[in-house]
């Protein structure tokens, strides 16, 4: 599969007068896959065929990402991305779902968790891949800190494939580096509809993680259904050091620490992620 095939398999729905891309395939219990920053639903492509053999799987390009609209004058927020997911699931008449999330998507999942009984669908389980679950353990890359700073609106003008590649490869494992084609596909989806020009707005989630830290951490601690953490230990942003904090605050159970794997375990070791995830939800 390539990114053009991925787009052809998808659909669009309207959210706040914006076109939002999603892929919805398979039959059975529902899995909602929530992607990270700065990438898109394409992040799940190496898991897709196996997951859709057993389940109905839905993956959205959140507003500002991938093939979805990327309005310049828009208040991007984690709460709004959670609303977007809720609205699509309501439109599709989905009453219950498992969630598989990564990075920025972990924070969206935490917001969904925090809504509890006010959520418009039932969470059956939540599986989290590398993400900033705790503001105090998140170690952003330099480019992320610059984009999130006061001069982010200027920094975004210097974003290019070269600057993206230079930073992005450093969050992968030493033996699981992305190919040049993979990097170029990621970048094509980022710059589609000039998405790189709103990077400084999308990255406001880093401040939100601090502001809403207690709400989102308590959502994990108080979860009433199964949680699983699959983590690439070599990730400099949210690797083994984040897992240690998770064990301190949440639980020691259902943790898979993947040695030598970086920030994108679903791309670096998809077979292991599939094994861990499928065995988890099949036993919930």
CORVENLIN-V537810 format. One record per backbone hydrogen bond with DSSP energy under -0.5 kcal/mol. CO is the residue of the C=O (numbers start at 0). NH is the residue of the N-H. If there is no record, write none. Layout:
BEGIN
co & nh
CO & NH
CO & NH
END
This chain:
BEGIN
co & nh
1 & 5
2 & 6
3 & 7
4 & 8
6 & 9
10 & 21
12 & 14
12 & 19
14 & 17
17 & 14
17 & 19
18 & 68
19 & 12
20 & 60
21 & 10
22 & 58
24 & 56
28 & 55
29 & 97
30 & 32
30 & 57
31 & 33
31 & 99
32 & 34
32 & 59
33 & 101
39 & 42
40 & 43
41 & 44
43 & 46
43 & 47
44 & 48
46 & 50
47 & 51
48 & 52
49 & 52
49 & 53
50 & 53
50 & 54
54 & 56
55 & 30
56 & 24
57 & 32
58 & 22
59 & 34
59 & 61
61 & 64
64 & 67
68 & 63
71 & 73
73 & 75
76 & 80
77 & 81
78 & 82
79 & 83
80 & 84
81 & 85
82 & 86
83 & 87
84 & 88
85 & 89
86 & 90
87 & 91
88 & 93
89 & 92
92 & 94
94 & 121
96 & 123
96 & 124
97 & 31
98 & 126
99 & 33
100 & 128
101 & 104
102 & 105
102 & 106
103 & 107
104 & 108
105 & 109
106 & 110
107 & 111
108 & 112
109 & 113
110 & 114
111 & 114
112 & 115
114 & 117
115 & 118
121 & 96
121 & 123
123 & 225
124 & 98
125 & 227
126 & 100
127 & 229
129 & 102
130 & 132
133 & 136
133 & 137
134 & 137
137 & 139
140 & 144
141 & 145
142 & 146
143 & 147
144 & 148
145 & 148
148 & 151
150 & 153
150 & 154
151 & 155
153 & 156
154 & 157
155 & 158
159 & 163
160 & 164
161 & 165
162 & 166
163 & 167
164 & 168
166 & 169
167 & 170
168 & 171
170 & 262
172 & 175
178 & 182
179 & 183
180 & 184
181 & 185
182 & 186
183 & 187
184 & 188
185 & 189
186 & 190
187 & 191
190 & 193
191 & 194
193 & 196
194 & 197
195 & 198
197 & 200
197 & 201
198 & 202
200 & 203
201 & 204
202 & 205
203 & 206
203 & 207
204 & 208
205 & 209
206 & 209
206 & 210
207 & 211
209 & 212
211 & 215
212 & 216
213 & 217
214 & 218
215 & 219
216 & 219
216 & 220
217 & 221
219 & 222
225 & 125
227 & 127
228 & 230
228 & 255
230 & 232
230 & 257
231 & 234
232 & 239
234 & 238
236 & 138
238 & 241
238 & 242
239 & 243
240 & 244
241 & 245
242 & 246
243 & 247
244 & 248
245 & 249
245 & 250
253 & 228
254 & 256
255 & 230
255 & 257
256 & 258
257 & 232
257 & 233
257 & 260
260 & 233
260 & 234
263 & 266
263 & 267
264 & 268
268 & 272
269 & 273
270 & 274
271 & 275
272 & 276
273 & 277
274 & 278
275 & 279
276 & 280
277 & 281
278 & 282
279 & 282
280 & 283
END
